[in-house]
Amino acid sequence: MTTEQRERGFDHTSVEPKWQREWEDADVFRIPDSAEDPEYVLAMFPYTSGNLHMGHVRNYTITDAYARFERLRGENVLHPMGWDSFGLPAENAAEERDTNPRDWTLDCIDSMKEQLKAMGFGYDWEREVTTCDPDYYQWNQWLFKRFRDEGLLERQSAELNWCPSCETVLADEQVEGEAELCWRCDTPIEHREMDQWFFTITDYADELLESLDELDDWPANVREMQRNWIGRQEGDSVAFEIPGYGDVDIFTTRLDTIHGATFFSLAPGHPVAQEIAEDNEEVAEYIDEAEHADEDDLDVTSGVFTGEYAVNPATGDEIPVYVADYVLTDVGTGALYAVPGHDDRDHEFAEAHDIPIEQVVEPAPDADTDPEEVDVQEDAYTPDGVLVNSGEFDGLPSEEARERFVEEFDGDHRTEYKLRDWGISRQRYWGTPIPMIHCDDCGHVPVPDEDLPVELPEFVHTTGNPLDAAEEWKRVECPDCGGDAVRETDTMDTFVDSSWYFLRYVSPDEKAVPFDTDRPSDWMPVDQYVGGIEHAVMHLLYARFFTKVLDDIDLLEGVREPFTDLTNQGMVLGEDGNKMSKSKGNGVSPQRIIDEYGADTARLFIMEAAQPEKEFAWSAEGVHSANNFLQNVYRLAEEFAAGEVTAAEDDTDALAVADYVSREIDATVATATEEYEDFRFNHALQAVREQISLLRRYREYTTPDADTFERGLVTAVKILSPVAPHLAEEVWERLGRDGLVAEADWPAADAPENYDIERRLVENTREDVRDIVDTVGIEDPETVTLAVAPEWKHRAREVAANAEGNVVGTVMGDEQLREVGEAAADFAKDLAARSEALDEQLSPERERAALERAAWLLEREFGASVVVQSADEADDQLASKTEPGRPAIDIEE
């Protein structure tokens, strides 16, 4: 290779495809079925939109880097990829492009697969799964039937969006604007009650909640989001009579406040509210408005008086009944008694509607709050306390009152959940057909296993559900009686696909069952799972539910959680700091970066920019920096391989310099290993940058020890290889190494003893020399003398660090230090002034050795000779200025 070629650097357009072919030919990323307990590294599989965006690139670079790291450490690694390929967007795209969802989806998969391969991601493509393939979705149908057998499937009524013009159900995302118009025809949508299929996930609510405590390696905010979604509450139910409408149950966690109820609230969807609306036009109008309101626009003060009154069972008082949209139909009972004196939301509503506010709880005698300071007319008092204004129950503690009132008012103590059963029916074409048949005589009959999969018919462009229009497909015989019957024309929620796909990767070619029933018990759970925070609740909750059910029906053995360690990668922002989007014009095409700079540059920039869970802004400067660094690594290796690593004019003790460099290499290995393990890739990469910089300085300063220099290069290449694998392979080859770096061993080294202290000593000393040179204005220093503190100062510092109270007295109470005299006393006073900042230091001998090893850095930076002395060797004036960890410095011109 010519000098011109080396200066130009490597050509990613030829290097990257070359090594991608080599990896494929060598089956580097394939994991055999016989592997025992592999490291399972997984990124959430992508929806098949047709193009990778920067969020994809970041997600998949994270898992690829970690998978490569674990493979270098000798682990069998399962790192698969597949396609979340069903769903409404494909159906919409087919409508817009006058094609069919299948062809559009498969074209998208081909495009995205090419892009993933161009990024150098190391997947076991033999395990690829595609959820729209009948070979996959037949097992959705098979599992649907197993869930039914276990009593985990119900047919329930649910409210849906209906377009009367298109004669079809619309997903929420197909309803546009405040006017709630159909996305296709701009017709106002209606709300219809329709029968749907539900998985009874509520049967697992307690376990889903309680086992969150075992997921120590999940982000705390994700676990909290799931807790809130499940929303378990211990509380009490009592009945309030609304004359003319009967008893209405409420659920509350604060039954102790019942004497303070001054109004009663119904959700717009509550049956009694609907009944009142039949004869009350104002209530009917309010309910209609509430049904069409955006959840984000809900106003806690919004409500309408019904003209009805409820009877408080505690007082016998009649309190006004309101319909208010801050009361939710599917939370609790959809009805509540309101105590504005002790609930912030009720207080705000009461103020807006001029409803009385009464206090029935005050701080307990041992509370921090003085009862005289509580004014419920100003703000609700929400803590527990003791009852007041509650008749014979005055003085009763809140907790005791709740227990008493359950019996007193014929109540019932129970547990309520916000979690609702999982409605999986979708009135769409592009999804898994639900394997049920409707027979007038036999009811709902499952499709026999031998008739699975129920495949989708040809797509037909129609105003309604294409499956409803597929007359030949949907007209069948009843499997039970042989009579005329109709297939279920709903398809499954695509969250079903993603609730178990990670198990199909284990045995993607299994023909008899969804997955090998033995292997997942060894290979699962997923060790490291990476994906966006937007999936923190639904996908992760459903996957956890599926895993528990599969264990209970003996398809898994002892695996009850799917993902051990979860990382939610942060967002990639545009250079303007906003989320990348086409509408804002701040998006960056991954393909453009690959074409211009190469995949390794994109991967390196993304991994250096921030820790995986942090968001960061795209930066053109950062991309250039990443590319320049990779080119520098390549050129340094090329120069070494060509024998062009030459010495500078000056020379020094080569053994001491080589020793320093060798220790830095060991420290880099130790640091990078720990940082990769902890998912702090940016810290590991910074360590590699520093090592490459050190090797350049080493080469420029003196004739390097060939073994040390080569070890530094090889180590840097191995550490860099998980993130920039193509460049690493090219350098590996240039250095004459055998095989592939992707199959090499991770470098092994421990950080030198007391390395952090030693590094701090060297860096502080270099900074002090710079300060002196700059402050004094020394233009051409000739000699830099460093004097190490004497043994007695080290002893004094140690005694002071362990002193309790009187530092000076403790130091001077030491017999050896008393012999030093006044100098020790003065030093003790100085130590006392900063006693809380006395960290550990090296011994005088080790401090001197560390400075001697690093002296070449000062010599190179300042062009001066460096002398390191003990305090005994230094003159008295210089020796008097020494401190442990801070040598005295003298600079001569």
N, C-alpha and C positions, 0 to 999 in steps of 0.2 A: 504494500500500500504506500502510495506516495505521501510526501509531507503535505501537499495540497489537499489530498483526500482526508488526511487525519485532521487538518485544520477545519475542514468543512463539517466533519462529524459524521455520524451514522445517518443513513437514509431510511426513515421509518417506513416509507412506502414499499421497500423491499425487505427490510429486516422483520417487520411485524408479521406479514403473511408467511414468511419463511419459517418462523418459529411456531406459528400456529399449526402449520402442516407437520412439523416435527413432533409436537405434542400429540397431535391426533394419530400419527403413525405409531407412536410409542405407547399409546393407550395410557398416558400419564394420569388421566383423571378418572379412569374407569375403576370402579370398586367391585371386586368379585362378591358373589352371593355368599361365599364361605367366610367372608371377613367377620371377625368377632368384635362386637361392641365398638363399631367405628365412631369417630367423631362426626356427628351429624350437624352440618352447617347449612343453614337454609335462609334464603331471602324470600319474602312474600312474592309469589309468582305474579306476573304482570297481566293486566287486562290487555287484550290484543287490539290496541288502537292503531298499530301500523308503524309507529315511530317511537323510538326511545327519546325520553326527555332527560334533563339533567338529574331529576329526582331518581329515575331509574339507574342512571350511571353511578350515582353516589351509592345507592342501595346495594347494587351488585358488585361494585368495587370493594365495599366493606366486607361482604361475605367472601368474595374471591381472595382477597388479601389474607383474611383469617384462615381460610381453608388451605391456602398454599403454605402459610406459616405452620399450621398443624401437620401438614404432610411432610414438610422439611424436618419436623421434630419426630418423625417416624410413625405418626398416627395413620391408620386407615381412615380416610376421610370420605364421607358421603356428601357430595355437593351437587344436587340435581337442579333441573330447571324444567318448568312446564308452562302451561298457558291457561289462564282464567278466561275462557273463550266464549262462554255464553253471556247473554245479558242484553238489556235494552239498547245500548248504544249501537250494537251491530245491526239490530233490527231497524233502528232509525237511519243508519248509514245506508242500508240496503234500499230503504224507501227513497232516500235522497238521490241515490245513484242508479236507481232502476235495475238493481241486481238482487241477489239473494244473500241472506246473512252468512250462509256457509262459505260461498265463494269469497266474499269480502273478508271473512275471518281468516280463512286459510291463506289468502294473499298477505294479510297483515302478519300472520305468523312467519311466513317465509321471509318477509322484510325484516322483522324484528330479530329473527334468528341470525340472519346475516350480520346485523348490527352487533348483536351480543358476541358473535365469534370474532368480529373485527376488533372488539374491545379486549380480546384475549382472555375472556372469562373461562375458567377451567371447570366446565360442567361434565358430568357423566351423561352424555346425550343419549346413551342407550336406555336411560331411565326416564326419558322425556314423557310427560303426560299432557294430554289435551282434553279439556273437560267437555268439549262439544263432540268428541269422538264417541260413537256408540260403545266402543270397547271400554270407555271410562264411565259414561253416564248410565250404562246398564246396572252398574253397581250402586249408583244413587237410587235406582228403582228397587234393587234387591234390598238395600238397607232400609228404604222406606217401608218395605213389607216387614222386615225384622222389627223395626220400631213399632209397627202396628201390632205385631204379635205380642210385644212386650207391654202393650197398653199405653204406649207413648204417642199415639196419634188420635186426634179428635176432629170431628167435623163441627165447626162453629160458625155462627153468623158474624160478619165483620162489615164495617162501613167502608165503601170504596168510592173512588172518583169515577164517574160515568159520563161519557160524552154521548148525548142523545143523537148527534149527527153521525158520528163515526160508529156508533153502536158498539162501543168497546170500553173496557176499563182502562184508565190511565194511571200510570205511576205518578207519584207526587212530582217528580222532576219533569213530567209532561204537562203539568198544569202551570200556566204562565200568568204572572202578574197578580196584582191585588184583585182584579176582576175574576180571577180563576178561569182562564180561557184554555180551551184545548189547543195544544201546540200545533196541530195539523190544520184545524179549520176555524179557530177563533170562536168556537161555540162555547157559551158558558157551561161549565160542567155541573153535574148534579151529584148528590151523595146518595148512594144506594146500599142497602143492607143485602149482602150476598153470602152464601155459604162458602166456607173456605176450609182448607186442611191446615191443621195446627199440630206441630210437635209440642208436647207438654213439657217444655223445659222447666216449668215451675216445679215439677216433681223433684228437680235437682237443685232448687234454689238454695237450700241450706248448705249443701256440700259445695256448690259453686262459690258461695260466700265464704265459708269457713276455710276452705283450702287455699284461698288467696293468701292467708298468713304463711303458707309454706313456700310461696313463690318469692324467696328472698332475692333472687337475681332478676326480678322484674322491676321496672321503674315504679317508684312509689305512687306517682300520679296516675299511672295506668291502673294499678290495683284500686286506688281510691275511686276512679271513674267507674270501675266495675262494681265496687261496693255500692256506689250511689245508684247505679242502674238497677241493681238487684233490689236495693232499697228496703231491706228488712227493718221493720219497726215492731217493737212490743208495745201494745196499747190495749185500749178497752173500747167495747162497742156498747152503746145504750140507744134506746129508742126515744125519739121526740114525736109526739103526736101532732099532726097537722090536720085539724078538724076538716072532714070532708074528703081527706086523702089518705087517712090511716096513719100508722106508725112509720116513721122514717128512721132507719138506723144510721148512726154516725160512728166514725172510728176516730179516736183521739189518743194521744200519748200523754195528755194533761187533764185527765178527768178530775183532778183536784180543783180545777178552775171553773167547774160547771155552774157554780152559783153566780159567776160573773158574766154568764152568757147574756148578751143584749140584742143579738140578732142571729138569724139562721140563714145559711147559704146553701144553695143547690148549684151543681154544675149545669151548664146549658143542656148537656146530654142526659141528665138524670130523668128517669121515667116520670117522676112527679112534676118536674119542670116542664116536660113535654105535655103532660096532661093539663097543667095550668094554662099553658099556651093555647090550648084548643079554644078557651073562652076568654083569653086575655090578649088582645091585639098587640099591646105594648111589649108584653113578654115574648110573644111570637116573633116580633120584629127583632128584639134583642138577640134571641137565640139564633135567628137566621144570620145576623151580623157576626155573632161569635163563631158560628160554624165556618164562616168564610175569612175569619181574621188570621193573619200570620202569627204563628206562635211567638216570634220575636217582638211583635208589636203589642203583646198582651199588657193591659194596664190594670194594676192591682186595685185601682179604685173604680173600675168599670163594673156596673151592675144595675139591676132594675128591681124595684119593689114590686112584689106580686100582688099585694093587697091581702095576702094570707098571713096567718100567724101560727107559730109552733108553740106547743106547751112545754116549758122547761120542767122536766120531772123532778128537779131538785127544789124548785121554788113554787111551782104551779103557775108562774107568770107566763103570759103570752108575749112572745117576742116576734118581731116582723121577719117575714121570709123574703129573701132576695135570691135572684138568679145572678150569679157572678162568674165571669170567665176565669177568675183566678182559682176557682175550684175545678179540679180536673176529674172528668168522669171515670178515668181508669186508675185513680189514686184513692186508696181507702174505699169509701162507699159512694163517693161522688156527692156527699153531703157532709156538712159540718156545722156545729154550733160555734159561734164566733165570740171570743172574749177579748175585746180590744184593749183591756187593761193589761193583758199578759201575752199578747202576740203582736209582733210588729206589723204583719200584713193586715190583721184584723183592725189594728189601731189606725192604719192609714185609710182603710175603707170607711171606718166609722167617722173619722174626721171629715171625709169627703161627702158623706151622706147625713151628717148631723145626727149620728146615733149616740146614745149615752155610753160613757166609758166608766166602768166601775172596777174598783180594786178589791180582790178577794184573796190575794197572797201578799205577804210582806216579808222582808228579810228575817231569817231566824235570829235568835238572840246572839248566837256565836258568829254570825255573818260579818263580813268586812263592811257591808253597807249599813248605814244608819237608817232605820225605817222612816225617820223624819225627812230624809233626803229623797225619798221616793215620791214622785208625782206622776201618776199614770195618765193624767190629763195631758202631760207634755210628751211622755214616752212610755211605751209598754215596759213593764217590769217582767222579764222572762225567766229568771232563775227560779228554782224551787225555793220554798221558804216555809212559813206557817200560815194557816188560813185565818182570814179576817172577813168580817161581813158575810159569814157563811153560817149564821145561826148557831145551832148547838155544836157545830164542828169547829168553831173558832179555836185557834191555838193548836190545831192538829197539824203535824208536819205533812208536807206535800206527799211524800211517798206513802205514808200511812193512810192519808186521805184517799189516795187512788185505790188502795186495797179495800178500804171500807166502802167506797162509793160503788164499786162493781156489784157488791151484794145489795147495797142500799137501794139502788135504782134498777135492779134486775138486769144488770149488764153482763157482759161476757168478756173475759180476758183472752186475747188472741194475738197471733202474729200476722202482720200484713206485709205484702211485698209490692214494690213498684213494678217488679218484673212481671211481664205478661207472657202467655204462651206464644210460641214462635209461629206466626202465620207464614206458611211456605208457598201458598198458591199465588201464581202470577198469571194474569190473563194475557199472556204473550206467546209468541211462537218460539222465539230463540231461547230455549231452555230445555231442561229434562222433562219429557212427558211424564205426568204422574200416572203410575201404573194401576189405575182403578177403572172399573167399568160400572156404569149406572144401569141397573136393570129395574124395571117397574115392579117386578115380582120379588126379586131377591135383594134389592137395595144396592149398596155399594159393595162390589165384589172385586178382590185383587186379581190382577193378571197373574196367571200361573208362572212359576219360575222358568219353566221350559219355554215360555213365550217371550221372555226377556232377551234382548232389550225391545221395548216399544220404541221404535225409531220414528223420528219426525218425518212427516210426508214432505213432498216438494213444497217449497214456499210459494204462496199465492199472494199477490198484492191485492189487498181487500180493505174495506173500511173498518171491518171488525177484526176479531181474533182470527188469524189465518187457520188455526186448528178447527174453529167452528165451521169454517167454509170447506174444510177437507172432508166432504161427505163420505166418500168411499173409505177413507181412513178411519173415520170415527164410528161408522156403523159396523158393529160386530155382534157375535153371539155371546150370550152370557155364559161364562165358564161353569156356572153352577147348574142352570136349568136348560141351557141351549136356546133360549128364546132371544128375541131381538133386544139389543142393548146398545148403549152409546159409550164410547170412551170418554174419560175425563179429558176435557180440552184445556185445562189449566196446566201450566208448566211450573217447575219448582223454582223457588228463590235461588239465585246463584250462590248465596252463602252456603247452601248445601254442598255445592261443588268444593268450596274451599274449606269445609269443615273436616275433611279427612284426606285431602290430596297428598299430604305429607306422608301418609301411610302407603299410598299407592306407589310412591317412589321406591319403596322397599322391595316391591315385587311387581313391577309394571306389566309383566307378561302373564301374570297369574290368570288362569281361565276358569277355575272352579269357584273362587271366592274373591272378594274385593282386594285382598292382600294375603300373603302368606301369614297364617295365624301364629306361627312360631317365631319367625324372624323379627317382627316388630318388638316382641318382648325383649329381645337382645339389643336391637338397634335403636329403639325409642327410649326416652323421649328425645326430641330434637335438642341438641346441646346448645346451639346458638341460633336464635331466630331474629331476623332483622326486617323491619318494615315501618311504614308510616304510622304516626300517632292517630291518624284518622280511622285506623282499624282497631283502636284500643278497646272498644266495647264490642261491637257486633261480631266481627269475624273471630276475635279471640275468645269471646264468650261462647259462641256456637262451637268452635273447635274444642274448647274445654268440655262442653256438654257432650259432644259426640264421643270424645275419648272416654269419658266416664261410662257412657252407655255401652260402648264397644267392649269395655272391660267387663261390664256386668253381664253381657250376653256371650262372654267367653271367646270373643274374637281377639282380644288382647289378654295378656296375663300380667296383672299387677301394675299396669301403666294407667294412671288416672289423670295425669296432666301431660299435655302434648309438648310443651316448650319449657325447658329448664331456665335458660337465660334469654331474656328479651331485650333488644335494643331498638329504640325508635329513632331512626336517623332524622336529623334536622333538615330543614328546607334549604334548597339552593335559591338564593335571591338574585335578582338582576343587579347590575352595577349601580342602579339607582336605589338599591336597598329594598325594593318592593318584590313581591312574589313574581316569578317569571310568568308571563302570559302573552299570548298572541295579541290580545286587545291592547296591552300596554306597550307592545313593541320592544320589550326588554328581554325577550327570550334568546337563548344561545343554543344553536343546534349542535348536539354532540357530533354529528357527522362532519360538520364544518371543522370542528377542532381536530377530529381524527384525520381528516384530509390534510389540514394545514400543518399540524404539529405531531400527530400520531396519538395512538391510544394511551401510551405510557405517560405522555405529558398530561393528558386529561386526568388520568388516574392519579398521578402524583400530585397535581394541583389540588384535586378534590380531597385527597387524604391528608395533605399538609395544612389545608386551610383551617380546619377546626376538628375537634373531637366529633365522633359520629353523631352524637345526639344534639349537637349545637348547629344552629343555622349559620350560614355565612353568605356573603355577597360574592358573586362572580367577579373576577378581576382580570382584565387583560394583562396587567403587570404581573399578576401571580402566575398566569399561564406562561408568559415569557420567562419568568424566573425558573419555573419548573423545567421548561425545555432547555434553558441554558445550563442548568445543573446536570441534566442527563447528558448533554453534549460534553460537559466538562469531565464527567466520569468516564465517558467513552474515550476522550482524547488522552486522559491520564493513563488509562489502561493501554491504549495504543502506543503511547510513548514508552511505557515500561516494556511492553512486548517487543518493541523495535530496538530496545537497548539505548534509548535516547534520554533516559533519566540521568542527567548530568549534574555534577556538583557545582556549587557557587565557588567564587575565588577563595573565600575564607574557609577554614576548616576548624574543627574542634574535636573534643573527645567523642568519637563516633559511638563508643559503647554506651556512654551515658545518655546520648540522644536517642539511640535505638531502644534503650531501656525505657525512657520516657514514652516514646511512641508505642512500644509494646504494651505498656500499662494502660495507655489510653485506648488501645484496641480492645483489651480485655474489658475495660469499663464500658465501652460502647456496646459490646456484645451483651453484657449483663443488663445494661439499661434498656436496649432494644428488646431483649427477651421479655423483660418485665412489662414494658409498655405495650408490646403486641398482646401479651396475655390479658392485659387490662383494657384492651380496646382503645388505647391512647396512641393511635398510629402516628399522629402528628409529632408526638414527642420522640418516638423511635426514629422517624425520618429526620428530625432535627439532629439527632445524634449521628446519623449517617452523614449529613451535610458537614458537621463539624469534623468528622473523621476524614472526609475527602479533603477538606481545607487543611487539616493537619498534615496529611500526606504531601500535599503540594508544598507547604512550608518546609517540611522535612527535606523534600527533594531539592528545593531551592537553596537550602542552607548548607547541606553537606552531601557527600556521597552516601546515599542510603545503604543500610544493610539490606541486601537483596531479599533475604528471607522475611525480614520484618516488613519491608515495603510490600512484598507480594501478599503476605498474610493480611495486611491492612486492606489491600485491594479486594482480595477474595472475600474477606469478611464483610466489607461494605456491599459487595455485589450480592451476597447471600441475604443480607438484611434488607436490601433494596428490592430483591426479586419478588416478594409477594405483591408489591405495589407497581413496580415497573418491570414486569417479567420478560418482555421482549429485549429490552436493553441489557438486562442482566444475562440473558442467554448469549447475546452477541459478545459481551465482554468476557463471559466465561469461556467461550470458544477462542477468543483472541488470546486469552491467557494460557491456552493449551490444556485446559482442564478436560477430563474425560466425562462423557455422558452429558446429561442435562442438569442445569442448576435446579430445575424443578424437582429433580429426583435426588438431589444431594442431601447431605446432612446439615442440619442447623448448627452453626458454630457454637462451641461449648467454651465458656470461660466465666470465671467469677470475677466480680469487681475486686481490684486490689484492696487489701486491708486498709481501712481508714481513708479510702479514696476520696470521699466527699470532703473530709477535712483537708486533705492534701490539695485538692483542686481549689477549694476556697482560699487556702494559703497562697497558692501560686497566682490566682486571679487578683486577689487583693494586693499582692506585692506588685504585680505588673501595673495595676491601676495607680498605686502610690507613686511608682517611678514616673508614670506619665504626668501625674499631677505636679510633681516636683519640677520636671523638665519644662512643663508649660508655665508654671507659676514663676519660676526663677528666670525663664527665658534662655535655657541652655540649648544652643543650636547644634552643637557637635560634641556630645558627651564622649569621653574617652574611656572612663572606667566607672562601673557601678559596683559599689561594695555593699553587700548585704550582711548584717550581723544578726545572729540568732541569739535569742534571750538565754541567760544562764539558767542552770538547773534550779537555783533557789527561787527564781521568779515563777517557774512552772509549778514548783511546790506551793508557793504562796497562792497562786491562782487556784490550785486544786483545793487547798484548805479553805479559801474564801468561798468557793462555790458550794462547799458542804457546810458552811457556817450557819448557825441558827441564831439570828439576832445580831450581836456585836461582831462585825466582820473584823475590825481592826484588832479588837481584843483577842479574837480567836486566832488570827494570824500571828500576832506577837506572843501568844501563849505557846506557840510551837518552839521547842528548844532550838532546833536548827536555824529557824528564821530569826530568833532573837540574837543569835551570834552575828547575823548580817548587820544588825544595828539600825542606824537611822534610815538607810536606804530601804530596808524592808518596811519600816514604819510608814515612810512616804508612799511606798508602793501599795501598802495595805489600804491607806486612805483612798488612793485612786481606785482600787478594786471595790471598796465599799460603796463608792459613788455609782458604780455600775454593776452591782452584785447580781442583779437579776438577768444580766446579759452575758454571764460567764459560761460560754459553751465549751465543749470538749476540744482539747488541742493535742497536737502531736508532742512527743518528747523532743528535747533539743536535738538529739541525734537524728531522729526521723525527719524533723523539720529541716535540718541542714541537708540531708540526703535528697529530700523532695525538691528543695531549691536548687541544688546542684544539677539534678536531672533536668529541671526546667530552665536552667540558666540560658540555654541556647535560644529560647524564645525572646528573651530580653536582648541578647546579642544581635539576633536577627532584626529585631524591631528598631534598635537604636544604634546599631553599628558600633557598640562599645563592648569592651571586655567586661566580664562579670566575675566578681570574686565573692565567694560565700565564706564567711568566717564564723567561728564560735565567739561568744562574748569574751573569752579569755584572749583570743587572738586580736580582737578589735581594740582600737584605742579607747581610753576611758570615756571620752565624750560620746563616742558612737555607742559604746556598750551601755551607757546610762539610758539611752533612748529605746533600748530593745524591750519588746513585750512578747509573750507567747502568742504565736499566730500572726505577729506583726513585726517582722524584722526591721531593725534600724537601717536607714539607707543613706549612703554618701555617694554623691555623683561628682566626678572630676572631669573638667574639660581638657 
